[in-house]
Amino acid sequence: MKAIQFNSYGDAEKLNLVDVPAPMPQSGEILIRVAAADVNPIDWKIRSGLMEGMIPVDFPAGMGGDAAGTVIALGEGVAGVAVGDSVFGVGRSTYAEEAVLTSWAPVPEGVSVEESAGWGAAVETAVRVLDQLGLSAGQTVLISGASGGVGTAVVQIAVGRGISVVGTASAPNQDYLASLGATPVVYGDGLAARVAAAAPSGVDGALHISGDGVLPELIEIVGDPSRVLSISDFAALELGAQVSAAASDHRKAWAEAAALPAFRLPVERRFTLAEAGAAQEHSAAGHAAGKTVILP
Ligand SMILES: NC(=O)c1ccc[n+]([C@@H]2O[C@H](COP(=O)([O-])OP(=O)(O)OC[C@H]3O[C@@H](n4cnc5c(N)ncnc54)[C@H](OP(=O)(O)O)[C@@H]3O)[C@@H](O)[C@H]2O)c1
């Protein structure tokens, strides 16, 4: 089968389209024929070597963690899913024609298989960070970087919980953000004044998804560093803010999103397997509104 591998850390040209034997699902795992593999920032961060200290790889290494497709084999002890079922989930080396999933769920009703490929890490992260911040209905959260993959999921989950959202995005993504249920504001100089106008009673917490150097301003806006949480800048700890990195309960998170009738993670760009490098460069540019997928 065709798959993407890389033999050393570096830029997108390190990604090679190769022929490899199909993987075997181990105990508790399933094998799928991949219909769509999601492209997450963590993918190009791993490829570039940025994550070497936290997530080292053995070369040649596969690429990708999220995918959706059709079940073609079950590992030992797997129950509740059958060959032929359409599923999405998280696993390993998902930029490939076939991939192993370690956690999965049926493709939600009304969601395309392609779109569900983006649910894996984004939805789990969204639910995890809202749980960790501990906000409840009636409160307000400020989200920096609210229009991307994780942001799109967090905004909808928060609104579904009755939490008001003020979200930041670039000018072209303001309408998109509003369509998700957030009050949109543009990021950049003067953020505090725009947030104050959007949330005159103040905000109860802030999520830092994206935005280099904005953490001190988020802390000032909230008024308490312990109510600010970053998923992309672990130096937040030095400022007294929280960070979150370890995945929690995927299935519980996916079920919460699936229970929201209008929940969507729109696919913004599609690439072929041979275009995996271009797909990662698109993700690394950092301005996706929704998800980027690879269709093998
Ligand atoms: N720790 C964890 O568990 C975890 C889990 C998942 C992701 N992450 C990290 O979270 C980050 C975002 O992931 P993602 O999948 O949402 O990425 P993404 O889909 O590429 O979205 C990036 C978002 O950042 C926004 N952005 C760009 N420049 C900005 C700025 N100066 N200020 C504020 N926002 C800005 C973009 O908005 P515009 O397009 O409007 O500019 C876009 O919506 C990545 O660093 C990723 O590695 C961490």
The ligand as a Tripos MOL2 file, in Angstrom:
@<TRIPOS>MOLECULE
LIG
   48    52     1     0     0
SMALL
NO_CHARGES

@<TRIPOS>ATOM
      1 N1         -1.6370   20.8060   23.6330 N.am      1 LIG1
      2 C1         -2.5480   20.1190   22.9520 C.2       1 LIG1
      3 O1         -3.1310   19.1490   23.4380 O.2       1 LIG1
      4 C2         -2.8710   20.5290   21.5360 C.ar      1 LIG1
      5 C3         -3.8580   19.8410   20.8070 C.ar      1 LIG1
      6 C4         -4.1840   20.2900   19.5180 C.ar      1 LIG1
      7 C5         -3.5220   21.3910   18.9910 C.ar      1 LIG1
      8 N2         -2.5520   22.0050   19.7190 N.ar      1 LIG1
      9 C6         -1.8550   23.2070   19.1810 C.3       1 LIG1
     10 O2         -2.8080   24.2530   19.0590 O.3       1 LIG1
     11 C7         -2.4300   25.1190   17.9950 C.3       1 LIG1
     12 C8         -3.6190   25.3370   17.0530 C.3       1 LIG1
     13 O3         -4.0120   24.1210   16.4720 O.3       1 LIG1
     14 P1         -5.1640   24.1210   15.3510 P.3       1 LIG1
     15 O4         -5.3170   22.7190   14.8950 O.co2     1 LIG1
     16 O5         -6.3430   24.8630   15.8180 O.co2     1 LIG1
     17 O6         -4.4180   24.9860   14.1920 O.3       1 LIG1
     18 P2         -5.0360   25.6320   12.8840 P.3       1 LIG1
     19 O7         -6.2260   24.8690   12.4430 O.co2     1 LIG1
     20 O8         -3.8990   25.8010   11.9430 O.co2     1 LIG1
     21 O9         -5.5550   27.0820   13.3300 O.3       1 LIG1
     22 C9         -4.6820   28.1060   13.6430 C.3       1 LIG1
     23 C10        -5.5120   29.3030   14.0610 C.3       1 LIG1
     24 O10        -4.6220   30.2820   14.6000 O.3       1 LIG1
     25 C11        -5.1160   31.5530   14.2690 C.3       1 LIG1
     26 N3         -4.0510   32.5490   14.3100 N.ar      1 LIG1
     27 C12        -3.0380   32.7320   13.4140 C.ar      1 LIG1
     28 N4         -2.2750   33.7680   13.8200 N.ar      1 LIG1
     29 C13        -2.8250   34.2280   14.9810 C.ar      1 LIG1
     30 C14        -2.5060   35.2860   15.8860 C.ar      1 LIG1
     31 N5         -1.4440   36.0850   15.6940 N.pl3     1 LIG1
     32 N6         -3.2800   35.4650   16.9620 N.ar      1 LIG1
     33 C15        -4.3440   34.6710   17.2080 C.ar      1 LIG1
     34 N7         -4.7130   33.6520   16.3690 N.ar      1 LIG1
     35 C16        -3.9590   33.4450   15.2870 C.ar      1 LIG1
     36 C17        -5.6770   31.3850   12.8910 C.3       1 LIG1
     37 O11        -6.6770   32.3740   12.6830 O.3       1 LIG1
     38 P3         -6.7560   33.1810   11.2920 P.3       1 LIG1
     39 O12        -6.7910   32.1360   10.2120 O.co2     1 LIG1
     40 O13        -8.0310   33.9220   11.3910 O.co2     1 LIG1
     41 O14        -5.5260   34.0240   11.2170 O.co2     1 LIG1
     42 C18        -6.2470   29.9750   12.9020 C.3       1 LIG1
     43 O15        -7.5980   30.0110   13.1900 O.3       1 LIG1
     44 C19        -1.2140   24.4580   17.3090 C.3       1 LIG1
     45 O16        -0.0370   25.0590   17.8230 O.3       1 LIG1
     46 C20        -1.2960   23.0070   17.7790 C.3       1 LIG1
     47 O17        -0.0540   22.3490   17.7730 O.3       1 LIG1
     48 C21        -2.2160   21.6030   20.9750 C.ar      1 LIG1
@<TRIPOS>BOND
     1     1     2 1
     2     2     3 2
     3     2     4 1
     4     4     5 ar
     5     4    48 ar
     6     5     6 ar
     7     6     7 ar
     8     7     8 ar
     9     8     9 1
    10     8    48 ar
    11     9    10 1
    12     9    46 1
    13    10    11 1
    14    11    12 1
    15    11    44 1
    16    12    13 1
    17    13    14 1
    18    14    15 2
    19    14    16 1
    20    14    17 1
    21    17    18 1
    22    18    19 2
    23    18    20 1
    24    18    21 1
    25    21    22 1
    26    22    23 1
    27    23    24 1
    28    23    42 1
    29    24    25 1
    30    25    26 1
    31    25    36 1
    32    26    27 ar
    33    26    35 ar
    34    27    28 ar
    35    28    29 ar
    36    29    30 ar
    37    29    35 ar
    38    30    31 1
    39    30    32 ar
    40    32    33 ar
    41    33    34 ar
    42    34    35 ar
    43    36    37 1
    44    36    42 1
    45    37    38 1
    46    38    39 2
    47    38    40 1
    48    38    41 1
    49    42    43 1
    50    44    45 1
    51    44    46 1
    52    46    47 1
@<TRIPOS>SUBSTRUCTURE
     1 LIG1         1 GROUP 0 **** ****
